[in-house]
Amino acid sequence: MDLSDWIERHAAFSPAKAALVCADGAMSYGALARAIGAAAAALAAHGVARGDRVAHLGYNGAEQIVLLFACARLGAMFVPLSWRLAPPEHRSMLDDCRPRVLVACDPFVEPVAAVAVAAHVPVRVARGGPRPGWIAWDAFAATAPQEAPPREGRRAAPVLLCYTSGSTGAPKGVVHTQDALAQNAANSTHMHDLTSRDVVLTTLPLFHVGGLNIQTLPALHAGATVVLHPRFDPAAVVRSVERDGVTLTVLVPAQLELLAREPGWATADLSRLRAITTGSTIIGEAFVRRDLQRGVPLLQVYGATETCPIAAYQRVDDAMNHPGSVGKAALHCEIRLVDADDRDVAAGESGEILVRGGNVMSGYWQKPRETAAALEGGWYHSGDVAHVDAEGWLHVDGRRRDVIISGGENVYPAEVENVLAECPQIAEVAVVGRPDERWGEAVVAVVVPAAGATLTRESVCALLAGRVARYKHPRDVVFAASLPRTALGKVKREELKRLARREAVAGGA
């Protein structure tokens, strides 16, 4: 069996039911099953065999789903590329994974054309119009022979090669098996009480495991309907929630902020929206309570590209009672918190998050040394630091590499950020460390003031008085127009550290 059996079985039970609703229209489970079969045959006709890679570059569309399941049938690997990256970054990834086929969509065909040639990609398919040296998507699909190719896919076989964002270094290709995607779908089903009656809205890019795996693939596993937007647009989200009867969606904090400012959101009919799932960055209690104002539960999920990503989560009943937590270990996951000597820490103490489960990656593509380090002892070493409270709820403190050691004391940025974020005059805040001769590192808060707010270093620091220990207080405050973020809203802390150092030089610190 392989993952494409999900679609074939649903097509047998409910062939006319909508599987995908995209810009091009609706596609039933029956039509999706046929499209997957045709794509698998076309890929095989162009030489794609077990273990080969098929890359895609473009906005969200049905073809990504079709290609992934077609790869699963052939035992090949699907490689979704980020459209946010520059051609040299695409070249690096193509050189690394060496795809047999690259499918690119307008407006990305021209920018990636020279790169694809330089990377010696044998088969280049363009969606959106004919291009010299490229096969049009419709012509590619039409090359499928009548006879179906052999089904080489197995549940233990790798099927997804997803590159990490590279916010802290060069991107690595994370390899997930078909079984890992199935285990992740089971975790999502438990998290969301997901059923075939749900309508899932996907606006996150499918080149991230968050967009692909938190709800999209799990919804197709459940026989639900996925409404797939090419990219996030707040007004389009409001229209879709009302028109399509959306019951579940995933929105990262940056999207939630934009949605809250969308004029139609305040009066939109949310009667069918059961929950909004959020994650990708540390979210404080103040943010959660503010975004619950329309009465829709805001569920936090914790994970990484390496965990497919669902490793821990809240369920609907947890959202109001534990707003600062990311929940508990997923149904098919184990989580440990350990100190530097790999010893489990006590409740209330911070330790690195280790994850074990069927959803964890099989490794990094062609990087055995990094794989061995990340999966030492059979556990994925996340590099994230967290603690559990007295009731066993998991609270993420920050990245281990982000910890600030000031005067010999550990300062976790999230602890300070969450207090400052409660202030309505602060739109965004991030805390980083800056080299300091006396203290080793100085705590620096980078603050984005809210519109019309008047803030000073003293007024920002005063917000922490009596709330956190004195050694955690910022020794400097830098004001900025915005915080640099990745595609999923994660703060680019290395850029902020450079900003903090520049400000210190400019100010003579």
N, C-alpha and C positions, 0 to 999 in steps of 0.2 A: 504493500500500500504506500501511497505518497499523499502529499497535502492536497493535490488536485482532486482526490476522492471526496474532500469536503464539498466541493462545488457539484460534482457529479451526483452525489447522494441527494443534495438539496434540489438539484434539477429533477431528479426522479420523483421526489415527493411533491415539490411545488415549482414546476417549470416556468409558470407565468409570473411568479412573484418577483418584484424588483430586488435585484441584488445591489446594483450601483445606480446612482442618479448623478450624472455628471453634466458638464456644460453642453455636451453633445446629445444629451437626452438620457432616458432610462435604459438599463440593460437588465433583462430578467436573468434568473439563475440558469434557465435553459440556454439563453443566448450567450451568457458568460461561459458556460461549459463548452459550447461549440467554439467560441473564440479562443479558449485555452487550447482546445484540440488543434485548431488551425495554426495557432502560433507555434505550438510544439512541433507540428509537422514542418512548418516553414523554417524554424530554427534548425531542425535536423537536416533539412534539405540543403542548408548552407553550412553544414559541417559541425554543428554544435552537438557534442556528445557528453557523456558522463564526465564530470569534473571541469568542463569548460565554463567560462564566465561570459555573461551577457550583461552589458552595462546600459544604463538609461540616464539621459540628461533632459530634464524638462519639468514644467509645472505638473501638479497633481492631475492625473488622468487615468482613464480605465486601462490604458495600455500597460501601466506599471503593474497593476494587479494581474492582468492577463500574462505578462511576461514572467512574473514570479511563479505563478502556478504552472506555467509551461516549463520553466526551468525545473521545478519540482518533479514534473513528470519524466523529464529526460535525465534527471540526476545531475543537472548543471547548477550553476550558482548565479543568482541575480545580484547585480552591483548597482544600486541607486546612487547617482552622483549629485552633489549639491549644486544647484544652479546659482548659488550665491558666490561661488568661488571663481577665481580668475583662471584664464587658460593655462598659465604655468602650473597652477595647482591641479587642474584636471590632467595635465600631462604627467605629473608625478604619480597620480593614482592609476592612470592607464598604463604607464610603464610598470607599475607595481603589480597590477592584477592581470595584465595582458588579455583583455577580453577577445573572444572570437567575433562578437557582434557588439556594435554600439548603436543604440537607437537614440536619436536626438530630435527634439521638437523645437519649432520656432518659439522664441527668437534666438535659440542657442546653437542652431546648426552652423551659421557662419562663424561665430567666435571659436567653436571647437573644431572646425574643419581642418585647419592646418595642424593642430595638435593631434587629431586622430590619424592623420597621414604620418606624422613624425613618429607616433607611437606604434605604427604598423598594425593598425586595427584592420583585419581582413575584410570585414563586412560592415558597411556603414549605411544605416537606414534613417531617412529623414521623414519626419511627420510634419506636414504643413506645406508641402510643395516640393517639386522636383529640384534637385541640385546636382551639378556636375560631380561625378564620382560617388554619388549617393543613390541608394535605391529608395523610391517612394514607399511609404508605409503600406499603402493599398497594394502596390505591386509586389512588395515583399510577402504580404499575407496571401496573395494570389498564387505564389509559387508552391504553396503547400500541396503535396501529392495526395491523391485520394486515399492511399493506404496509410494508416496511422503508423508512426514510428514505434519501435519497441519501447516499452515503459521501463526505463532503467532506474527511476527514482526509488529510493528507499528512505524510510523514516530516519535512519541513522546517518544518512548522507548529508553533507553540507549543502545549503540552499541559499543562504544570504551572506553576502560579504558587504558589510556596512562600515564605512570609514568614520572614525571619530572626528569630532569637530576640529581638533588640533588647537584648541584655545590655549593650551599650555605646552605645546610642542608640535612636532611633525605628526600628521594624522597616521593612525594605524588601522589596518583592515581587520575588523572583528568578524570572525567566522561563526555562524550559527547553523546548526543542523535543522532538519525538518522537525525532529522531535523537540528541539528547543522551542520552536515557534508553537508547537502544539501544547507544550507545558505552559508557555506564557499565555496562550489563549485560555487554558483552564484557570490560571490565576486571575485573568481579567474577568472571566465569567463569574467567579466567586466575588471579586471586588465589586462589580457593578450589578450583580444579579441579572446578568445579560441573558436575554431570551430572543427567540425569533420575532417577537412582537416589537422589538426596539427599532428605533430609527437613529442611527449614529451620524453625526455631522463631523466630518474631518476637514479641518483647515490647516493643521500643521503639515509641513512638507513631508512627503513620503520618503524622502531620502534620509530622514531620521527615524530611528526605531520608535521614538515617541509617536510620530504621526502614523507609522505603519502598524505598530504592534500593540499600543495600549488599548485601542478600541477597533481599528479598522479590520485587521485580519481576524481578531476574536469575534467580531460581528458576523463576518462571513462564515466562520466556523459554526456560529449559532443559527445561521439562516436568517439573520436580520437584514435590514436595508442600510446601506452606507450612502450618505449624501456627500459627494466628494467635490470640494471647491478647489479651483486651480491654485489659489493662494488666499491668505486671510484678508478679508475686507469687512470691517465692522457692520456696515449697512447691509451687506449681503448675508451676514450671520443673522441679523435681526429678521430679515425677510424669510430666510430659510427656516428659522425656529418656528415662525408662525405658519408659513405655507406648507412645509414638509412634515410638520408634527414631530420635530426632533425631540428625542427623549434623553439622549446622552451626547456629550461632546467633551473634547479635551482642549483646554486653552491655557497657555502659559501665562504667568503674571503680566508680562508686557501686553499681551493681547487683551487680558481682562481690563487693564487700565484703559486701553483704547475703546473697548466695548462700553465701558461705563460712561465714557464721554460722548458716545454716539447718541444723538437726540432721540431716536426711536426706542432705545433700550429701556428707558424708564417706564414706558407705557406698553411695551411689547407683551403679548399674551404668552406667558411662560407655563401655562397650565399643564402641558405635556412634558416639560423638561424636568426629568427626575433628578439629575445631578450634573455638575460640571467637574471634571477631573483636572487637576493642575499639578505642576511639578517643574522639573528642570533646574530649579534653584531653591535656596532655602527661603521659606515663607514664614513670616512671623504671625503671631496670634492677631495682632492689630490688622494686618492685611486681610486675614481670613474673615474676621468679624465684619469688616467693612464690606467685603464682597459677598457676604451672605444677606445683605440688606434687601434683596429682592426675594428672599425666602428659598432660593435654590441651594441645596447642599453643595458645598465646595469640598471635594474629596482630594486629599493629598496622596500622591504616589511617589515612591522612592525607587530609584534604580539607576542603571547606567547602560550605555550601549552594550557593555559586556554581559549584562543580565537580561537583555532582550526586550524591554528593560524592567519588567515588573518584579521587584524583589520584596517590597513592603508597601502597605497601603492602608487607608481608611475605608470603611464601608459607610453607607448612608447614615446609620445611627451614630457613628463616631464623630461626624463632622462638627456638630455643635458642642459636644462634650469634651472634645480633645482638639481644639483648633490649632494648637501649636505643634502637634505631633504629625509624623508621617505614617502613623498607624502601627501595625504589627507585621511580622513576617508573613509573606504570601502563603497561600494554602499549600503550595508545593515547593516551599523554600525553607531553608534554615538560615538563621542569622546569628553570628557571634560578635561580641564587642571585646577586643583584646588590647592589651598594653604592648609596649615595645618588645616584651619578652614572650609574646604570644600567649599570655595568660588572660583568662576571662576576667573582666573587671566587674566590680560590684555595682548594684543599682545606684544610680546617681553619679557614677564616675564615667568619665569620657574614655572611649576606646575606639580603635579603628573598626569599621564595619567589614566583616567577612561574610560572604554569601556562598551557599552551596545549594544546588538544585538542578533539575533537568533543563532549566531555562538558561543556565550559565553557558557562555561561549565555549566552543571547543578549543579556541586559541586565537592568536593573532596571525594573520596571513603571512607566511614565510618569515616568521620571527620567533624561532624556538626559544631563544634566551628570554625575551620579554614574556613569552607565554609561560615559561617555567616559573618566572618570578611572580607573575600575576596570579597563577593558580597553585602556588606552593601549598603542599599538604592537602590538595583537593578542594581548597576554598579560594574563591575569588577575593583578592585583597583590593578593596575599593579605593583606599587612600582617603576615604571620608571618615570623619570623626563624629561620634554620636554618644548619647547616653539614654538609658531607659529610666523612666520615673518609677515610683513605688508601685504603680499599677501595671507596669510592663509595657507602657507606650513608648515608642521610639521617637527621640528628638535628635535631629541632625544639627551638629554644632558647626561644622564647616569642613573644608578640605584639610587633610593633615599638612599638605604643603603650604596651606594658607595661614596656618597657625603663626601668630606673632609672639616671639619670645622677647619680652621686655623686662629687663632687670631680673632675668632668671625665671620669670613667671610666664605661663602660657596664657595667651589671650586669643579666644576664638572669635573671629569677626562677627559671626551671626549674633552672638550674645549682645554686642554693642549695637549692631545694626537694628535689631528688633526693637530695642528701646527707643532709638532715635526715630524709627519709622512711625512710631505712634504720634509724632508731632505733625499736626495738619499743615504746618508751614514748610515741611520737608517733603518734596515730591519723590526723591530717590536718595538713597545713601548707600555707600559701600565703605568698608573699613579695611585698610591695608597697612602693612608694615614698611617703615623706611629706615635704612641704616642709620644708627646713632652711636657716636663714640662712647657716650656714657652708659646708655641703657642696652646697647646691642641693637635693638630695634625700637623705634618710636611708633606708637599707634597714631595713625592719620585717618581722619574721616573725610571722605570726598562726598560733598553734599550738593544736591541739586535743589535749589529753593523752589517752592511752589509759586505759581504766578502771583505777583504782587506782594510776596513775603519779603520782609527785611530781617536778615539773619546776620549775626556776627559770630566769631569764634567763641566768644564768651557765652552767648545765648545758647549755642549748640551744646557746649560742654555742661552748661547748667542743667540741661535736660537729664543728664546722667547722675546728678547728685543724689546720693542715697539709693540709687537703683542698682549700680554695679560698683565693684571695688575701685578704689582710686587708681590703682596701677593699670586699669583697663581704660581709663579716660584718654581721649585723644590729646596728644601733645601739640597737634596742629590740625586745623580744619581748612580744607581746600574746597572752594566753591567752583562748580562746573555747570555748563548748560545742559549736559546729559551724561549718562554713563555709557561707555562702550559695551555692547552686548553681542553675543553670538546669535545665530539664527533662532535658537530656542530660548533666547532671553537670558542666558547666563552672562554674568558680568565678566568682562575680560580684565582680570585683576592684574595681569602683567602690565597692561597699558596704564592702569591706574597707579601702579607702583612707579612707573616711569614718570607719570605726571607729578606724583608726590615728590620724587627726587628733584625734578625740574623746579618745582615751586620752592623747595628748600634752598636750591642754589640761587634762584632769583631773589629770595628773601634774605639771603645771607645766613641761613640757619646752619 
